């Protein structure tokens, strides 16, 4: 076995994408989707670390009921920084920017994305937007929350709102261009024989995500522009004192930001389908249902924005429509979970690190999804809205869903990206620590919310303390779960076992080329003759 | 150590939403069991390396997919209908409610009782009676949240919103601002004190300043010069306000609106928007000249005129 791996290692062509060119310039001016994927990886991890620091400050403050660590304004700046950086500079680009960029062309059997130069532009726009946001933070920060609600943001906040919004605005164009690039690539650059219904489900999820990126992000750009216009020139758009309507801002903001929630979970669902099949050695159960449920989520996701506004003074009947749509959008998510579970049936299941992350994802996503049903229930939302219940719910989706699948995907494709295996036992341990720490951090917040603790409070009545202490303790464990992979993955770059082209024995074109892949991915264009996940039949 | 699981439930709405909550928890537990039990079973039974029959039977997969989709849909629609029915109750204030005015501003709550009592960050109410709050904001969006009553409504500048409840248990409960409103958002908290009706009456008598909200409004009505046109034998042709409140008003554009709190507010702040039929659009705007507080006083005064008649006949 070892001898075979050594042999494969020798056979790796020297001109793999990591070694074909050298120097900073060869990275910063690269048009190779794989290198751009890695540029995204480093950038989003940088923003993740900053946003996690803000979360750590918040959790430390909330250890005691009194506001004793941070002054209120600084606390407010912390949650704004946490929200803005996590949403726009980590979650939205996480799987599409890193794994999508790296894996999508490989999965399609393509040499690159349709527009490699545009892809590099996307990264530069992302970085420029990110540094504009950082600049806003460094010169004093913003205290509006990531939602920028008016008229607070346009008239009352004395912080650097326009600078921050401008950063998000610029990064939005990165989203749009990436979405466009993916859609065209999926349409035009599939390998011979790779028909739509032979596509890996990760491609379907990237396609759905790209639809949302292209259709929703422009609305965010317009909304933030209108906000800036009112803030700078006092044109009455949202502030009633100037003749505007503050609730209009919420409609516009959530028309983008609710679909954006699906930008933050659909890619994770795609990763889930890849991993559950690979580590069960089976075809996915209900391929068409899983594929079309992604499209259904992308489309229905545009019709549910009002569920953020059930107590905003919107009409009760509008509320009833948005509630119904919110129930409907939950159905395709449920279908996916049932299909993943059913895929395990009669499989040959191996609990490698990606699979442990994946099983954790199914549990956390199920809990996050079900508590979403609580919030879709109009009467229940009246009590739970703007409490920690909502915080817990969306962290189960965003962190329990997206970050867990990002970790799963990173470990799954790590051998492809680097050519090296990570240490398996440490990986499994980190996945379990992450799962435990996550639940201890966020489950108590459901109870806090039901008890009535509002979000965005730096000080709170003493009866809420016990659950805040549990949550902060959990966050410390969660931090260990994040730091461990940071160390062992770096360690594996030099010391990991050589992976060979297909260490998992997985199907999919990305496993048919060497690890790391050559600059142009394939030595000869692959031809596809079978369905996705066509694992050999299992007997015993 | 104390691990509270339920907030106090002290309104007529609370048991209804709590029952819904408990059913939601039960349904969730059931769904999680449906997912977790087979998952764990499969993980053990089909662990790689175990010798077990893995030959896949021909499953009617389309039927399976349709079945679990439909079951999910039916459960969801049931929950939807139930929750919406309770929500419509929460959103529809009963007609016989005691009306109190609330102004939210950075970072305090001011409550105005019709008897003329003003409270800051405290709300005294009688149990067993429907109470309707008319909410206004002086600056940004706030939200008036009483966890023990399971009610919450945003307080939006530029408009009135309403929230109602009927308290069932005497006690002191939390009042939170739940919509982020700036630096001291977490200090925009207070107490709701629910009292026995007799104790509430004693409190009213004890605290009464001797001047009702409507009387303060009447004084303001004269001070702002409203009475110059809307009262007495004015030379300006302006609508009389006696008997106006709660009545339909035909507008110059042909629409008919009911003269409620919102209409009165709009007429004071943006008088050109909905001019009553037969009157010239000459009223100046008072936007920026009156606070939300003063609007409530003026409205209380106009309300008090609802049963009055104009001397000289014309209603």
Interface residues (C-beta under 8 A of the other chain):
Chain A: X67 X72 X73 X76 X143 X145 X149 X151 X152 X155 X156 X157 X239 X240 X241 X244 X245 X246 X247 X280 X281 X282 X285 X286 X289 X310 X311 X312 X313 X316 X319 X320 X323 X324 X327 X328 X330 X331 X334 X335 X337 X338 X339 X341 X342 X344 X345 X346 X347 X348 X349 X350 X351 X359 X362 X363 X366 X367 X370 X371 X373 X374 X376 X377 X378 X379 X380 X382 X383 X385 X386 X387 X447 X450 X451 X452 X454 X455 X456 X457 X458 X459 X460 X461 X463 X466 X467 X537 X538 X539 X540
Chain B: X1 X2 X3 X4 X5 X6 X7 X16 X17 X20 X21 X24 X27 X28 X31 X32 X35 X36 X38 X39 X42 X43 X46 X47 X48 X51 X52 X53 X54 X55 X56 X61 X64 X65 X68 X69 X72 X73 X76 X77 X79 X80 X82 X83 X84 X85 X86 X87 X88 X89 X90 X91 X92 X106 X139 X140 X141 X143 X145 X147 X148 X150 X151 X152 X153 X154 X156 X157 X158 X159 X161 X174 X176 X177 X178 X179 X180 X181 X182 X183 X184 X185 X186 X187 X287 X288
